Amino acid sequence: MDDCVARCLCFSSEVPFGCQFTKCEVVLSLQIPSELHWLSKQIRPFVPLHVASFLCMIAGSLLGLLTPLVLKWLIDQVLPRRETGLLLAAAGLIFFSYQGRTALTSMGNYLTLNAVQKMALRLRMDILRHLDTLSADYYESTLPGAVMYPLKEPIEEVANFGSDLLPSILRMCLTTSFTVVTMFVLSPVLTLAVLPLVPLFLVARQHFRMKLSNDSDDVQRNLVAWNSFLEEHISSVLPIQLLGQERRQERKAFRLLARTTRSHIALFKTGVWFTVGTSVAVVLAMSAVIGYGGWSVVAGTLSLGSLVAFYSFVTQLFDPLSGAAELYARAQRTFASIRQLQAVCALRPSITDPPVCSQFPTQHWGLEFTEVKFGYERQENVFRIPSLRIAAGEKIAIAGENGAGKSTLARLITRVYDVQSGSIQVGGTDIRNVQLQTLRRCICYLPRDPVLFDGTLASNLRFVRPGASDRELREVIQLADLVGLVETLSEGLHQHIGPDGCQLSGGQRQRLAIARALLQKPRILILDEATSCLDPASETLILRNVRDYLSTSTLIVVSHRASTLSAFNKILVLSDGRILEDLSSDALVSRQGVFPEPQGGAGADCPPPGNC
């Protein structure tokens, strides 16, 4: 059991959560491979299609027995009699055997492909929904390439297994079973001479099983590492160019690709040795049939047609077994992909709803911090607020040097993270007892670098409210001082802005994000340096519009600018995760320069997020 848990389906040395079996799953894994158990659950909704495909395979396998039997009849009876009519009948039967088998196999493959593609669609959506439930700590500790990888190659591998590999395995099993029975009917002695060689093949397969499994896992690990690097590299091409580190990145890419290539070659070599080892059984079987069968024909105990038919059946028996090496190697790659998907499904979010949860209060949504303590991974009590009250509808600012804990406070309010001890209450209810969906619908957190989507201005605004009218869009555009931008665009609100809004300047992106937040009409709005790319005049105008438009909402603004902070009557000063002072705007003026802006200033020159 320890070994089973230790392997735990994990390919990254930094899988942070989950990756564990229940006792039931461990017991089950002693009976059948957990990968097959997992796959059977995915296939279950599409069983009717698979059953129909299986029936086609059975019929096709039975037709495959017809050709050797027709050859036996042709050699023993038709040719000696020189009957043209029977010869034409034999030719027709052989044609029917091949074409019927081809038609049934094609129909079975079509039905299987239909079922598997539907399964892959469902599986991708299930994985995507599961990823959507995971918390910030997972995404902040896992590279984007590693997050996206399970949605691509592993599911494709599972789909290929279902549409191609599994039918091949089933056909091999059916063909082997039917062939052995027919061989026994033709010649029990020859069959008993050949069958002991089958365990030789199975022993060779078992010898290489663990090696194939380990090599398949190595391929998966290296593919994950390469995808993670590629995702990071492509998203950072411009900074890499500006730093002049193209060659360094190329060397790293070469090392990763070389490692991936070596793992593929190692897997292939193992498969080759598997084929060589198992071919011994095939050669011995053929030699036994020719030697003993030929002696039987000479002795008169076996007809020539029976020998030809038996030889065809032996070929038909060992042909799929000879290809079993490739099938087994591919199955191991599929099992590695399944283990990767199982590892993703085993991850659990750290931020969840309690069994019984409340709705966000419709009024009196003041915030109250009581003995709050929090620290990031491997840290404890870095952030501490013994007591803090923010009344409903209050407008406050938060100041402090970089790393003081301003963003941490905002993230705790929105439950991006949960406090380690103490509580944050909204309207007298611990936010951990408020339904997460309603909490985040009523509390809007806007960071310095907002997330925009590849689409139009209108689609980005309607992301929070798909049913918003054009009049409402125009209203928030005016409040966010975006009218000038919209008027300069040839397609207005229907202008595409590129991936992550890369066709907009930093200030325009922040304005668009603020307009979207206003359209949401949150009860608590947190602007975390969300106006840092605006010039002071534009920032003052937009903040005044926000205060007027959300007059009953709570507004929390995090900023370094003295000009921004001076517009608020209440200013909290944080340092090292603790509230040092509660200042008024007059007190702040006398201390101007204590919280200087980051180097580079502000304004519309903030760069866009990436390349369009």
FENFEN-V724275 format. One record per residue. RES is the residue in one small letter. OMEGA is omega in whole degrees, -180 to 180 (* if undefined). Layout:
res=RES omega=OMEGA
res=RES omega=OMEGA
This chain:
res=m omega=179
res=d omega=180
res=d omega=179
res=c omega=180
res=v omega=-177
res=a omega=178
res=r omega=164
res=c omega=172
res=l omega=-171
res=c omega=-178
res=f omega=179
res=s omega=178
res=s omega=-177
res=e omega=175
res=v omega=-165
res=p omega=-173
res=f omega=169
res=g omega=178
res=c omega=178
res=q omega=178
res=f omega=167
res=t omega=179
res=k omega=180
res=c omega=-178
res=e omega=180
res=v omega=178
res=v omega=180
res=l omega=-179
res=s omega=176
res=l omega=-178
res=q omega=177
res=i omega=178
res=p omega=-179
res=s omega=179
res=e omega=179
res=l omega=177
res=h omega=178
res=w omega=-179
res=l omega=180
res=s omega=178
res=k omega=179
res=q omega=-177
res=i omega=-170
res=r omega=-179
res=p omega=-175
res=f omega=-178
res=v omega=-180
res=p omega=179
res=l omega=180
res=h omega=178
res=v omega=178
res=a omega=178
res=s omega=180
res=f omega=177
res=l omega=176
res=c omega=179
res=m omega=179
res=i omega=180
res=a omega=179
res=g omega=179
res=s omega=177
res=l omega=177
res=l omega=179
res=g omega=178
res=l omega=-173
res=l omega=-174
res=t omega=178
res=p omega=180
res=l omega=177
res=v omega=177
res=l omega=177
res=k omega=180
res=w omega=-179
res=l omega=-176
res=i omega=-174
res=d omega=-172
res=q omega=-173
res=v omega=-177
res=l omega=177
res=p omega=-179
res=r omega=-179
res=r omega=179
res=e omega=-177
res=t omega=-179
res=g omega=178
res=l omega=177
res=l omega=177
res=l omega=178
res=a omega=179
res=a omega=178
res=a omega=178
res=g omega=179
res=l omega=178
res=i omega=176
res=f omega=-180
res=f omega=-179
res=s omega=-177
res=y omega=-177
res=q omega=178
res=g omega=178
res=r omega=179
res=t omega=-179
res=a omega=-179
res=l omega=178
res=t omega=180
res=s omega=178
res=m omega=178
res=g omega=179
res=n omega=179
res=y omega=-180
res=l omega=179
res=t omega=180
res=l omega=178
res=n omega=-179
res=a omega=-175
res=v omega=179
res=q omega=175
res=k omega=177
res=m omega=180
res=a omega=177
res=l omega=-180
res=r omega=-178
res=l omega=178
res=r omega=180
res=m omega=178
res=d omega=179
res=i omega=180
res=l omega=178
res=r omega=179
res=h omega=178
res=l omega=179
res=d omega=-180
res=t omega=-175
res=l omega=-171
res=s omega=-175
res=a omega=-177
res=d omega=177
res=y omega=-176
res=y omega=179
res=e omega=180
res=s omega=-178
res=t omega=179
res=l omega=-179
res=p omega=179
res=g omega=178
res=a omega=177
res=v omega=-175
res=m omega=-173
res=y omega=-178
res=p omega=180
res=l omega=-175
res=k omega=-171
res=e omega=-179
res=p omega=-180
res=i omega=176
res=e omega=179
res=e omega=178
res=v omega=179
res=a omega=178
res=n omega=177
res=f omega=-178
res=g omega=-174
res=s omega=-174
res=d omega=-173
res=l omega=-178
res=l omega=175
res=p omega=179
res=s omega=179
res=i omega=179
res=l omega=178
res=r omega=179
res=m omega=-179
res=c omega=-180
res=l omega=-180
res=t omega=180
res=t omega=-178
res=s omega=-178
res=f omega=-178
res=t omega=-179
res=v omega=179
res=v omega=-179
res=t omega=177
res=m omega=-179
res=f omega=178
res=v omega=-179
res=l omega=-177
res=s omega=179
res=p omega=-176
res=v omega=179
res=l omega=180
res=t omega=179
res=l omega=177
res=a omega=-176
res=v omega=-173
res=l omega=178
res=p omega=179
res=l omega=180
res=v omega=177
res=p omega=177
res=l omega=177
res=f omega=-178
res=l omega=178
res=v omega=178
res=a omega=179
res=r omega=-180
res=q omega=-179
res=h omega=-177
res=f omega=-173
res=r omega=-176
res=m omega=179
res=k omega=178
res=l omega=180
res=s omega=-180
res=n omega=179
res=d omega=178
res=s omega=178
res=d omega=177
res=d omega=177
res=v omega=-180
res=q omega=-179
res=r omega=-178
res=n omega=177
res=l omega=177
res=v omega=-180
res=a omega=-180
res=w omega=179
res=n omega=179
res=s omega=178
res=f omega=-176
res=l omega=179
res=e omega=-179
res=e omega=-177
res=h omega=-177
res=i omega=-179
res=s omega=-176
res=s omega=-176
res=v omega=-177
res=l omega=176
res=p omega=178
res=i omega=179
res=q omega=-178
res=l omega=178
res=l omega=179
res=g omega=-175
res=q omega=-179
res=e omega=-177
res=r omega=179
res=r omega=179
res=q omega=179
res=e omega=177
res=r omega=178
res=k omega=178
res=a omega=180
res=f omega=180
res=r omega=-179
res=l omega=180
res=l omega=178
res=a omega=178
res=r omega=178
res=t omega=180
res=t omega=180
res=r omega=180
res=s omega=176
res=h omega=180
res=i omega=179
res=a omega=178
res=l omega=180
res=f omega=-180
res=k omega=177
res=t omega=177
res=g omega=178
res=v omega=178
res=w omega=176
res=f omega=-179
res=t omega=-180
res=v omega=-179
res=g omega=-178
res=t omega=-179
res=s omega=178
res=v omega=180
res=a omega=-179
res=v omega=-179
res=v omega=179
res=l omega=180
res=a omega=179
res=m omega=-180
res=s omega=180
res=a omega=-179
res=v omega=-179
res=i omega=-177
res=g omega=-177
res=y omega=179
res=g omega=178
res=g omega=177
res=w omega=179
res=s omega=178
res=v omega=179
res=v omega=-179
res=a omega=178
res=g omega=179
res=t omega=-180
res=l omega=-180
res=s omega=179
res=l omega=178
res=g omega=179
res=s omega=179
res=l omega=179
res=v omega=179
res=a omega=-179
res=f omega=177
res=y omega=178
res=s omega=180
res=f omega=178
res=v omega=176
res=t omega=180
res=q omega=180
res=l omega=-173
res=f omega=176
res=d omega=178
res=p omega=178
res=l omega=177
res=s omega=177
res=g omega=-179
res=a omega=179
res=a omega=179
res=e omega=180
res=l omega=-179
res=y omega=178
res=a omega=178
res=r omega=178
res=a omega=179
res=q omega=176
res=r omega=178
res=t omega=179
res=f omega=176
res=a omega=178
res=s omega=178
res=i omega=178
res=r omega=177
res=q omega=179
res=l omega=177
res=q omega=179
res=a omega=178
res=v omega=-179
res=c omega=180
res=a omega=179
res=l omega=-179
res=r omega=178
res=p omega=177
res=s omega=178
res=i omega=-177
res=t omega=173
res=d omega=175
res=p omega=179
res=p omega=177
res=v omega=-176
res=c omega=-178
res=s omega=173
res=q omega=177
res=f omega=-177
res=p omega=-179
res=t omega=175
res=q omega=-179
res=h omega=-179
res=w omega=176
res=g omega=-180
res=l omega=179
res=e omega=177
res=f omega=179
res=t omega=177
res=e omega=-178
res=v omega=175
res=k omega=-178
res=f omega=174
res=g omega=178
res=y omega=-175
res=e omega=-179
res=r omega=176
res=q omega=178
res=e omega=174
res=n omega=175
res=v omega=-180
res=f omega=-177
res=r omega=174
res=i omega=-179
res=p omega=-177
res=s omega=178
res=l omega=176
res=r omega=172
res=i omega=-175
res=a omega=177
res=a omega=180
res=g omega=-179
res=e omega=178
res=k omega=-177
res=i omega=176
res=a omega=178
res=i omega=-178
res=a omega=179
res=g omega=-179
res=e omega=177
res=n omega=-180
res=g omega=-178
res=a omega=-179
res=g omega=-178
res=k omega=179
res=s omega=177
res=t omega=178
res=l omega=-180
res=a omega=-178
res=r omega=177
res=l omega=180
res=i omega=-178
res=t omega=180
res=r omega=165
res=v omega=170
res=y omega=175
res=d omega=178
res=v omega=178
res=q omega=174
res=s omega=-175
res=g omega=-177
res=s omega=168
res=i omega=-177
res=q omega=173
res=v omega=-177
res=g omega=179
res=g omega=-179
res=t omega=176
res=d omega=-177
res=i omega=176
res=r omega=178
res=n omega=177
res=v omega=179
res=q omega=-173
res=l omega=-178
res=q omega=-180
res=t omega=178
res=l omega=-176
res=r omega=173
res=r omega=-177
res=c omega=177
res=i omega=-179
res=c omega=179
res=y omega=-176
res=l omega=-179
res=p omega=-179
res=r omega=180
res=d omega=-175
res=p omega=177
res=v omega=174
res=l omega=-173
res=f omega=-180
res=d omega=-177
res=g omega=-179
res=t omega=174
res=l omega=-178
res=a omega=-178
res=s omega=177
res=n omega=178
res=l omega=-177
res=r omega=-180
res=f omega=-179
res=v omega=180
res=r omega=-177
res=p omega=-177
res=g omega=-178
res=a omega=-179
res=s omega=177
res=d omega=179
res=r omega=179
res=e omega=178
res=l omega=-180
res=r omega=-179
res=e omega=-178
res=v omega=176
res=i omega=179
res=q omega=-180
res=l omega=-179
res=a omega=177
res=d omega=-179
res=l omega=-177
res=v omega=-179
res=g omega=179
res=l omega=-177
res=v omega=-178
res=e omega=-179
res=t omega=-178
res=l omega=-177
res=s omega=-179
res=e omega=176
res=g omega=-179
res=l omega=-178
res=h omega=178
res=q omega=176
res=h omega=-175
res=i omega=177
res=g omega=179
res=p omega=180
res=d omega=177
res=g omega=-173
res=c omega=178
res=q omega=179
res=l omega=174
res=s omega=179
res=g omega=180
res=g omega=179
res=q omega=178
res=r omega=180
res=q omega=177
res=r omega=-180
res=l omega=179
res=a omega=178
res=i omega=177
res=a omega=179
res=r omega=178
res=a omega=178
res=l omega=179
res=l omega=179
res=q omega=-179
res=k omega=-178
res=p omega=176
res=r omega=174
res=i omega=179
res=l omega=180
res=i omega=178
res=l omega=-177
res=d omega=-175
res=e omega=-174
res=a omega=177
res=t omega=-173
res=s omega=-180
res=c omega=-180
res=l omega=174
res=d omega=-174
res=p omega=-179
res=a omega=179
res=s omega=180
res=e omega=180
res=t omega=180
res=l omega=-176
res=i omega=179
res=l omega=176
res=r omega=178
res=n omega=179
res=v omega=-180
res=r omega=-179
res=d omega=-176
res=y omega=179
res=l omega=-173
res=s omega=-179
res=t omega=-179
res=s omega=174
res=t omega=-180
res=l omega=177
res=i omega=-177
res=v omega=175
res=v omega=-177
res=s omega=172
res=h omega=-171
res=r omega=176
res=a omega=180
res=s omega=178
res=t omega=-177
res=l omega=-176
res=s omega=-180
res=a omega=-176
res=f omega=180
res=n omega=-178
res=k omega=-178
res=i omega=177
res=l omega=180
res=v omega=-180
res=l omega=174
res=s omega=179
res=d omega=176
res=g omega=-179
res=r omega=176
res=i omega=180
res=l omega=-174
res=e omega=172
res=d omega=-172
res=l omega=167
res=s omega=-180
res=s omega=179
res=d omega=179
res=a omega=-180
res=l omega=-179
res=v omega=-179
res=s omega=-179
res=r omega=-177
res=q omega=180
res=g omega=179
res=v omega=-179
res=f omega=-177
res=p omega=177
res=e omega=174
res=p omega=-179
res=q omega=179
res=g omega=178
res=g omega=-178
res=a omega=179
res=g omega=-176
res=a omega=-179
res=d omega=177
res=c omega=-173
res=p omega=173
res=p omega=-170
res=p omega=-176
res=g omega=-177
res=n omega=174
res=c omega=*
